[in-house]
Amino acid sequence: MEITHTIGRRKTAIARVYIQPGNGAVLVNNKDFKVYFPTLPLQYIINQAFNITGNMEKYDVKANVEGGGITGQAEAIRLGITRALVQINEEHKPALKAQGLLTRDPRMVERKKPGQKKARKRFQFSKR
């Protein structure tokens, strides 16, 4: 029984994912993922890599995730699960890469600039 450990990131969310052969239980921060992510789109994001590779009930996943919002956390977990599945079996790589699941999304929040209200928004300009 071998445990595979990977890391997934998205925006400011970081997920440490531990995957091992089992019966399909997914725990996120020691809660069932359906409790942690109550909406169906987020649950779909978590299971997306398993659906593509056909490993729906074959692995147990334990994920520790922190930072960011729930969408970023779900996508970070998805990246961690995808990397773990490729690490377990290299034959999954082409199918997962074709869906874009192996690409780390580089988009981050732009920093606030001095002399401005936000990153791009400026203070109101008054001519007189």
Secondary structure, 3 states (H helix, E strand, C coil): CCCEEEEEEECCEEEEEEEEECCCCEEECCEEHHHHCCCHHHHHHHHHHHHHHCCCCCEEEEEEEECCCHHHHHHHHHHHHHHHHHHHCHHHHHHHHHCCCCCCCCCCCCCCCCCCCCCCCCCCCCCC
